[in-house]
Each structure stands twice: as C-alpha cells, then as structure tokens.
Amino acid sequence: MKKLFSLLALGLALFFQACEGPIGPPGPPGPSGPQGQAGLVLLGEVFEADVDFTAANNYFVDFEFTVPIEPSDVVLVFIQWETFNGTSVWRLLPQTVFFEEGILTYNFDFTRFDFSVFLETTFDPVTLDNSWTRNQKIRTVVIPADFASGRIDYTDYEGVMELIGATEDNVIQITPKN
C-alpha cells in the first residue's frame, strides 16, 4: 500500500509539473533608480605644427600638451609626407627612409606633459636636403583610452580622425617650446 501511495504521489507530482497555462500579463514597472552623475565626454585632441629640424635644435623639437594627458591615453604623431591632388598624405611615425649614405628615421616620444619629434640618422644629418628637414608639418593626435581598440588601423590618419570625431576645424596650431 505504501508503494502504491508513493507511486501515485510521484505520478501526480509529475502531472502537475507538466501542466502549462497561458502566460499572465507583465507586472507593473518598478520605480526608477537614483539619478547618477553626468558622464564625461572624452574627445581626442589634434595638434599641428610646422617644424624645422636643424643642427641648432639638434634635429629635435619639443612641445607641451595644453593639459596633461591621462596615463592611459594613446599618442600618435603623423607627418605630412606629400600632397597629392591638393590632399595631404599623412604617415604615422616612425617613418624610415633609406639613402645611399645611410638611414633616416622620423621618430617621436611622449610623456603625460609633453612630446618630442626628432630625426635619427646613421649619417651626418647636415648632408640632408632641406626638403627632409625644413617646413615639416606634423600632427599629433591624442586618443583617450576609451577609444583605443585593437580593431583600429592607427596608420590611417583619416580613420583616426573619424574615430575621435575630429575635423580640420578641430586642429589646434602649436609651436615648439625649444
């Protein structure tokens, strides 16, 4: 008898578990949470300078950021390599050029407070033609870490500008501090 009662109880339990009825109406929405703090809008910055690399400045120009950048920000420096049909062609530094005399590299470094652009050569840079050292247009782009991604082609100047929402109107003209 006990076995029969146990089997009947088990059968009823399974029967009621298998029953489904129509889905009821959704409940009322809950109360809104407290208002949070306003978020920061982090936009990148773009700086431009015309520089001369000379023996007098040791082929090195130094700039200060208007406001210190965040430790996690990414800094990219581009050089105007040429102009094609009125459009600037920008290349990401470092850029290396091979000559019969040796190797020339346009390079840069940065801290939270400043950045430098300089020439490195395996030969005496005095022998370089002025087209390699004078009136060089550089653009420095500061990208907040929020935008940094492995899926971005940082060598593409136009793509970087689009990423940070910058236009030519947003480019800030700066001068070297040395």
C-alpha positions, 0 to 999 in steps of 0.5 A: 500500500505504501508503494502504491501511495508513493507511486501515485504521489510521484505520478501526480507530482509529475502531472502537475509539473507538466501542466502549462497555462497561458502566460499572465500579463507583465507586472507593473514597472518598478520605480526608477533608480537614483539619478547618477552623475553626468558622464564625461565626454572624452574627445581626442585632441589634434595638434599641428605644427610646422617644424624645422629640424636643424643642427641648432635644435639638434634635429629635435623639437619639443612641445607641451600638451595644453593639459596633461594627458591621462596615463592611459591615453594613446599618442600618435604623431603623423607627418605630412609626407606629400600632397597629392591632388591638393590632399595631404598624405599623412604617415604615422611615425616612425617613418624610415627612409633609406639613402645611399649614405645611410638611414633616416628615421622620423621618430617621436616620444611622449610623456603625460606633459609633453612630446618630442619629434626628432630625426635619427640618422646613421649619417651626418644629418647636415648632408640632408636636403632641406626638403627632409628637414625644413617646413615639416608639418606634423600632427599629433593626435591624442586618443583617450583610452576609451577609444583605443581598440585593437580593431583600429588601423592607427596608420590611417590618419583619416580613420583616426580622425573619424574615430575621435570625431575630429575635423580640420576645424578641430586642429589646434596650431602649436609651436615648439617650446625649444 
